[in-house]
């Protein structure tokens, strides 16, 4: 039941964004709000479960990238940084900044999930250095730069104000981090 409610709520967010109501979720699931409240005490608890569900799917997608023998090491690094399960590609993550004031616990959970689970990515970077495919970089700075940018994408209003989708911004960020900005080396 818990999984069913979370998935229904995620479908609602995918259709109308994060300003959904429990009535919207109940309608999506063809069930009463009372039933939902027997599983989730309030909207915040449901949203926390939704955040964990999304990030768990992202981690599953990252594992699939790492295990894909058809990808080169650099392609794996590029893809793991930009991984987003297909079901979330159409989502408008650029409005998530509104969570900071109304749902600070949810905002904090998103930040925690963004900042954790870097083991696979860091292992790929280490392997890239060992193979001579990636120049040695300070992994802490690399991770912090990526985290800060993605957090800003989600929690700032600039992308929305400039008509840039989260996926467009994420792809550009990955390109900048992996390829740099220099066209020709002097």
C-alpha positions, -999 to +999 in steps of 0.1 A: +000+000+000+028+024+009+046+019-024+013+023-043+006+056-026+041+069-032+040+059-069+006+076-073+018+108-056+048+108-079+025+105-109+006+135-096+038+155-092+049+145-127+016+159-141+012+191-120+043+197-100+050+199-063+020+220-054-002+189-052-028+182-025-037+150-008-070+153-026-051+151-059-033+120-047-065+104-035-082+111-069-052+096-088-054+065-067-092+063-066-090+060-028-100+081+001-077+106+018-085+088+050-068+056+036-037+076+026-036+091+061-035+056+076-002+051+059+013+086+059+005+108+089+007+140+068+019+154+035+054+159+047+058+122+055+045+113+021+069+138+004+098+123+024+089+089+011+087+103-024+122+119-022+136+086-010+118+067-038+132+090-065+168+089-051+166+051-047+157+049-084+185+072-093+210+050-074+196+019-092+202+037-125+237+046-115+245+009-107+231+000-142+255+025-158+285+012-139+277-024-149+271-016-186+300-032-205+292-013-237+302+020-222+337+034-220+350+045-187+345+082-196+310+075-209+302+059-176+314+089-157+294+112-179+263+091-176+265+085-139+267+122-133+237+129-155+217+098-146+180+104-143+155+075-147+134+080-178+102+084-157+115+116-142+128+133-174+097+153-180+096+165-144+100+202-136+126+201-108+131+238-111+102+246-088+115+225-059+130+257-044+095+264-030+100+235-006+126+253+015+101+275+032+069+253+034+085+219+038+120+224+054+122+188+064+117+177+028+143+203+016+168+189+041+162+153+029+168+163-007+201+180+003+211+149+023+204+126-006+223+149-030+253+148-008+255+111-002+260+080-023+290+092-042+310+059-039+304+046-074+312+080-090+344+085-070+355+049-079+350+057-116+371+088-112+398+069-095+398+043-122+399+070-149+430+084-133+446+050-130+439+044-167+451+078-177+417+088-191+410+114-165+434+139-151+439+138-113+414+162-097+406+169-061+376+146-057+362+166-028+362+198-049+346+179-078+319+165-056+312+198-039+310+216-072+285+191-086+264+191-054+263+228-052+253+232-088+226+206-087+213+219-054+211+254-069+193+240-099+166+224-077+165+250-049+171+282-069+146+300-091+172+310-118+166+280-142+128+286-141+132+323-146+155+317-176+134+289-192+160+262-187+148+227-177+165+208-150+176+181-175+191+208-198+210+223-169+222+189-157+235+179-192+254+212-195+268+208-160+281+173-168+296+185-201+314+213-183+327+190-155+338+162-178+349+181-209+358+215-194+354+247-213+387+248-233+383+238-270+420+236-278+449+231-254+476+257-258 
